[in-house]
Amino acid sequence: MKTRAQHIAALHSAAAERILILDGAMGTMIQQHRLDEADYRGRRFASHHKDVKGNNDLLALTQPQIVSAIHDEYLAAGADIVETNTFNAQRISLADYGMGDLAFEINVAAARLARQAADAWTRKTPDRPRFVAGAVGPTNRTASISPDVGNPGYRNVDFDELREAYAEQVRGLVEGGADVILIETVFDTLNAKAAGFATLEVFDEVGFALPVMISGTITDRSGRTLSGQTVEAFWHSMRHLRPFAIGLNCALGAEAMRPYLADLAAAADTLVSAYPNAGLPNAMGEYDETPHEMACQIGPWARDGLVNIVGGCCGSTPAHIAHVRADVEKHPPRKVPKLPQRMRLSGLEPFVHG
């Protein structure tokens, strides 16, 4: 069994050689199973006092075979990195289901499922090792924006609440065997800062550090996060964490994401990741972009040297990932630029002095 240091070294080596492939949507694949309330509950939670249908993270405990099979499908499609099924698995979001106390257990279980699947494929393809990204979502609350339009100063969560919830989640992901901590779908930079701070605290506790990936989401064609930052300002706000990769995911399809991805690729002196939705949702909230169409949008990113890691978000499937891999593997990874030393600050806009 490889040590964590060996896994991390293998990840850096792979990223230097090729564009890495991240998996696609977990939720899209779960929906295909058409699970009902009883399926979500399983035996253990048959008498739980709240409905739990839709709590996809719980499936690591009640339907682990489904989660494992989805990981396996993405790995078979060519994914180098699979994300744990833990997007909402911190006690703030789990409180909606009355399951906040399960946060640590769910993260350990989900990370172990992904670890087992990745290790099995590494044994099949030792020349192409597979990795596990511990998925840390944004929570269902925002530290920067009031949920009460009549009281702009009100917040329903604060930094320390987020930090504590994220730390508990990251501890579980580390114990379960994650190779990377992926702070993803960031719509509020303050939430992401709490996640980053918590992650570093956990690294101090356990005595070693894992690579950190950060992925923001642009809410519309304004090119800004929900909390108002441009992508370059977002990078300036997060670069102190020295992430393994910075990127964008969700909200937009590949075509609409490209200009903001190009801005990020020019500004960031680290690896750049991108995993867009399979187009924009239709009137029924479904995604119509085919695997071929998605790959045709992402392939030029690789050709033009914009990316180091690519995958899919909402609406994407193993077929999408297989097509994307086929289109990008012919291109070398983006070269990380060496930027001049400057003072780089950010509010809603970036500021570079000197």
Legacy VTK file of the C-alpha trace (Angstrom):
# vtk DataFile Version 3.0
C-alpha trace
ASCII
DATASET POLYDATA
POINTS 354 float
0.000 0.000 0.000
1.348 3.394 -0.943
1.936 6.015 1.700
0.250 9.416 1.528
3.558 10.968 0.508
3.788 8.534 -2.386
0.222 9.324 -3.473
0.958 13.056 -3.411
4.208 12.598 -5.352
2.376 10.480 -7.927
-0.297 13.164 -8.289
2.258 15.902 -8.928
4.084 13.673 -11.398
0.887 12.876 -13.295
-0.100 16.559 -13.438
3.280 17.411 -14.942
2.840 14.796 -17.681
-0.735 15.243 -18.847
-4.053 16.996 -18.407
-5.736 15.185 -15.545
-9.336 14.047 -15.843
-11.755 14.695 -13.013
-14.989 12.726 -12.821
-18.491 14.000 -13.621
-21.679 14.604 -11.694
-22.488 12.299 -8.794
-26.024 13.667 -8.387
-26.890 13.089 -12.042
-25.886 9.463 -11.731
-27.744 8.975 -8.448
-30.920 10.356 -10.024
-30.796 7.603 -12.625
-31.402 5.052 -9.850
-34.772 6.674 -8.989
-34.373 6.010 -5.286
-37.356 6.498 -3.005
-37.562 7.499 0.658
-37.073 3.940 1.869
-33.968 3.533 -0.301
-32.407 6.623 1.204
-33.246 5.554 4.753
-32.053 1.957 4.549
-32.523 -0.175 7.626
-30.508 2.020 9.928
-32.623 5.148 9.464
-36.028 3.531 8.863
-37.497 5.384 11.858
-35.710 8.707 11.398
-37.974 11.618 12.325
-37.458 13.613 9.095
-37.675 12.822 5.393
-34.221 12.121 3.973
-34.908 11.620 0.269
-32.495 13.857 -1.597
-29.754 13.584 1.014
-27.319 12.074 -1.464
-24.424 12.130 0.977
-26.293 9.723 3.277
-26.020 7.045 0.582
-22.422 6.423 1.645
-23.996 4.753 4.689
-27.268 3.362 3.342
-26.489 2.508 -0.310
-22.694 2.240 -0.494
-22.852 -0.176 -3.417
-24.505 2.510 -5.576
-21.856 5.100 -4.714
-19.056 2.603 -5.353
-20.540 1.620 -8.711
-20.710 5.273 -9.809
-17.059 5.795 -8.882
-16.206 2.678 -10.858
-18.072 3.909 -13.941
-16.183 7.197 -13.929
-12.842 5.474 -13.428
-13.641 3.098 -16.291
-14.391 6.166 -18.437
-10.860 7.436 -17.795
-11.119 9.663 -14.721
-7.809 10.186 -12.945
-9.511 11.787 -9.931
-12.845 10.830 -8.363
-14.643 13.110 -5.942
-16.108 11.797 -2.723
-19.897 11.880 -2.437
-19.743 14.560 0.268
-20.818 17.818 -1.366
-23.243 18.664 1.475
-21.723 16.441 4.146
-21.090 19.000 6.854
-23.334 19.551 9.828
-24.728 22.891 8.607
-26.305 21.395 5.491
-27.077 18.023 7.085
-29.096 19.833 9.776
-31.909 20.177 7.206
-32.363 16.412 7.526
-31.751 16.274 11.275
-28.470 14.481 10.613
-25.803 16.990 11.578
-24.171 14.570 13.991
-23.439 12.153 11.148
-21.100 14.539 9.324
-17.816 12.955 10.383
-19.054 9.394 9.857
-20.411 10.147 6.378
-17.163 11.747 5.263
-15.053 8.843 6.491
-17.342 6.318 4.797
-17.542 8.241 1.515
-13.783 8.757 1.333
-13.201 5.050 1.945
-15.568 4.100 -0.890
-13.737 6.405 -3.300
-10.366 5.195 -2.010
-11.276 1.553 -2.597
-12.453 2.288 -6.134
-9.390 4.387 -6.995
-6.977 1.814 -5.587
-8.663 -0.986 -7.511
-8.179 0.925 -10.767
-4.602 1.847 -9.892
-3.891 -1.867 -9.616
-5.440 -2.372 -13.062
-3.537 0.536 -14.612
-0.370 1.030 -12.527
1.024 3.350 -15.190
-2.008 5.600 -14.635
-2.620 5.903 -10.880
-6.008 7.151 -9.699
-6.679 9.658 -6.927
-9.404 10.731 -4.500
-10.542 14.329 -4.041
-12.419 14.981 -0.823
-15.319 17.176 -1.938
-16.097 20.133 0.329
-19.133 22.062 -0.892
-20.160 25.633 -0.072
-22.897 24.780 2.514
-26.425 26.140 2.112
-25.580 29.403 3.874
-23.493 32.442 2.993
-21.333 34.444 5.368
-21.195 37.515 3.111
-24.815 38.112 2.122
-27.906 38.632 4.243
-30.779 36.202 3.609
-33.159 38.957 4.793
-33.656 41.696 2.187
-35.058 43.941 4.904
-31.975 43.614 7.087
-28.761 43.730 5.051
-26.596 43.414 8.154
-28.099 40.079 9.195
-26.216 36.803 8.734
-27.482 33.295 9.455
-23.956 31.898 9.809
-20.588 33.271 10.857
-16.975 32.451 10.061
-16.351 30.343 13.146
-19.477 28.235 12.615
-18.328 27.524 9.085
-14.760 26.843 10.192
-15.869 24.302 12.802
-18.233 22.535 10.400
-15.617 22.384 7.668
-12.916 21.138 10.046
-15.131 18.234 11.113
-15.745 17.371 7.457
-12.092 17.587 6.463
-11.058 15.392 9.414
-13.399 12.718 8.093
-12.110 13.011 4.545
-8.493 12.769 5.698
-9.241 9.749 7.894
-11.071 8.079 5.026
-8.048 8.374 2.753
-8.543 11.390 0.486
-5.499 12.488 -1.511
-6.725 16.039 -2.119
-9.119 18.419 -0.389
-11.350 20.022 -3.030
-13.137 23.185 -1.858
-15.630 23.502 -4.669
-18.549 25.437 -6.137
-17.483 28.507 -4.191
-20.105 31.252 -4.504
-18.989 33.164 -1.407
-15.273 33.746 -0.935
-15.687 34.165 2.828
-17.139 30.673 3.056
-14.159 29.400 1.064
-11.748 31.203 3.362
-13.369 29.470 6.331
-12.996 26.134 4.541
-9.365 26.859 3.731
-8.576 27.965 7.282
-10.254 24.840 8.676
-8.337 22.625 6.260
-4.999 24.062 7.356
-6.010 23.584 10.998
-6.722 19.916 10.339
-3.383 19.515 8.567
-1.703 20.898 11.683
-3.644 18.436 13.841
-2.747 15.354 11.814
0.848 16.376 11.166
0.815 16.334 7.356
-0.698 18.341 4.520
-2.579 17.273 1.421
-2.837 19.213 -1.836
-5.763 21.643 -1.867
-7.885 22.432 -4.893
-10.250 25.410 -4.963
-13.021 25.828 -7.513
-15.300 28.848 -7.719
-18.543 29.269 -9.580
-19.558 32.176 -11.776
-23.280 32.716 -11.327
-24.025 34.338 -14.688
-22.466 36.202 -17.603
-21.454 39.048 -15.309
-18.324 36.974 -14.729
-18.603 37.257 -10.953
-19.200 34.991 -8.001
-22.414 35.483 -6.037
-20.475 37.514 -3.477
-19.380 39.821 -6.294
-15.780 39.011 -7.187
-14.276 38.665 -10.628
-12.251 35.501 -11.181
-8.928 37.306 -10.818
-10.057 38.933 -7.571
-11.214 35.521 -6.371
-7.771 34.104 -7.118
-6.067 36.935 -5.272
-8.299 36.223 -2.277
-7.426 32.516 -2.219
-3.809 32.383 -3.370
-2.471 32.594 0.210
-3.564 28.959 0.613
-1.042 28.021 -2.092
-3.470 25.620 -3.722
-2.422 22.759 -5.944
-5.061 24.039 -8.387
-7.548 26.885 -8.740
-10.506 26.663 -11.062
-14.142 27.046 -11.993
-17.064 24.656 -11.989
-20.854 24.481 -12.230
-23.344 27.272 -13.119
-22.189 27.674 -16.715
-21.681 25.332 -19.625
-18.268 25.106 -21.236
-18.999 27.645 -23.971
-20.035 30.365 -21.504
-17.245 29.507 -19.060
-14.361 29.942 -21.482
-13.691 33.712 -21.194
-13.554 33.541 -17.402
-11.372 30.466 -17.508
-8.985 32.300 -19.825
-8.787 35.179 -17.338
-7.983 32.760 -14.539
-5.374 30.890 -16.579
-3.579 34.170 -17.262
-3.642 35.292 -13.621
-2.877 32.123 -11.649
0.621 30.814 -11.064
-0.637 27.349 -10.169
-2.552 24.606 -11.962
-5.976 25.496 -13.387
-8.995 23.213 -13.274
-12.409 23.453 -14.919
-15.464 21.236 -14.805
-18.499 22.866 -16.372
-22.091 21.736 -16.513
-23.294 19.803 -19.541
-24.581 23.035 -21.054
-27.233 25.233 -19.474
-30.374 23.680 -17.958
-33.510 23.554 -20.098
-37.013 24.577 -18.976
-37.325 21.318 -17.034
-33.999 21.853 -15.241
-32.314 19.102 -17.253
-29.083 19.218 -19.233
-29.172 18.476 -22.945
-25.548 18.832 -24.019
-24.343 15.504 -25.404
-20.961 13.982 -24.565
-19.697 14.869 -28.046
-20.912 18.468 -27.773
-19.342 18.924 -24.366
-16.029 17.471 -25.503
-16.005 19.762 -28.545
-16.254 22.749 -26.189
-13.587 21.562 -23.746
-11.109 20.255 -26.329
-10.136 23.776 -27.479
-9.342 24.726 -23.870
-6.654 22.055 -23.906
-5.479 22.973 -27.400
-5.076 26.611 -26.330
-3.174 25.813 -23.127
-5.792 26.936 -20.618
-6.173 23.896 -18.383
-4.394 21.275 -16.301
-7.436 19.425 -14.920
-10.846 19.024 -16.582
-14.059 17.170 -15.807
-17.801 17.633 -15.671
-20.356 19.061 -13.271
-24.183 19.005 -13.358
-25.659 16.851 -16.092
-22.399 15.120 -16.986
-22.041 11.336 -17.020
-19.276 8.762 -17.604
-19.963 9.086 -21.330
-19.231 12.823 -21.124
-15.991 12.147 -19.267
-14.880 9.516 -21.781
-15.423 11.935 -24.673
-13.643 14.771 -22.854
-10.676 12.551 -22.100
-10.420 11.504 -25.743
-10.402 15.137 -26.869
-7.894 16.525 -24.371
-5.374 13.694 -24.015
-3.698 14.656 -27.290
-2.690 18.028 -25.807
-0.039 18.836 -23.180
-1.069 20.392 -19.875
-1.054 24.156 -19.467
2.319 25.578 -18.496
2.143 27.396 -15.180
3.326 30.970 -15.787
6.084 32.585 -13.782
4.580 35.904 -12.796
6.602 38.900 -11.593
6.496 39.553 -7.870
3.840 42.177 -7.205
1.504 43.217 -4.431
-1.813 41.618 -5.425
-4.940 42.619 -3.529
-8.621 42.129 -4.067
-12.008 43.488 -3.214
-14.667 42.849 -5.787
-12.014 43.751 -8.382
-8.321 42.783 -8.453
-5.600 45.287 -7.699
-1.973 44.735 -8.742
0.637 47.259 -7.626
4.054 47.667 -9.139
LINES 1 355
354 0 1 2 3 4 5 6 7 8 9 10 11 12 13 14 15 16 17 18 19 20 21 22 23 24 25 26 27 28 29 30 31 32 33 34 35 36 37 38 39 40 41 42 43 44 45 46 47 48 49 50 51 52 53 54 55 56 57 58 59 60 61 62 63 64 65 66 67 68 69 70 71 72 73 74 75 76 77 78 79 80 81 82 83 84 85 86 87 88 89 90 91 92 93 94 95 96 97 98 99 100 101 102 103 104 105 106 107 108 109 110 111 112 113 114 115 116 117 118 119 120 121 122 123 124 125 126 127 128 129 130 131 132 133 134 135 136 137 138 139 140 141 142 143 144 145 146 147 148 149 150 151 152 153 154 155 156 157 158 159 160 161 162 163 164 165 166 167 168 169 170 171 172 173 174 175 176 177 178 179 180 181 182 183 184 185 186 187 188 189 190 191 192 193 194 195 196 197 198 199 200 201 202 203 204 205 206 207 208 209 210 211 212 213 214 215 216 217 218 219 220 221 222 223 224 225 226 227 228 229 230 231 232 233 234 235 236 237 238 239 240 241 242 243 244 245 246 247 248 249 250 251 252 253 254 255 256 257 258 259 260 261 262 263 264 265 266 267 268 269 270 271 272 273 274 275 276 277 278 279 280 281 282 283 284 285 286 287 288 289 290 291 292 293 294 295 296 297 298 299 300 301 302 303 304 305 306 307 308 309 310 311 312 313 314 315 316 317 318 319 320 321 322 323 324 325 326 327 328 329 330 331 332 333 334 335 336 337 338 339 340 341 342 343 344 345 346 347 348 349 350 351 352 353
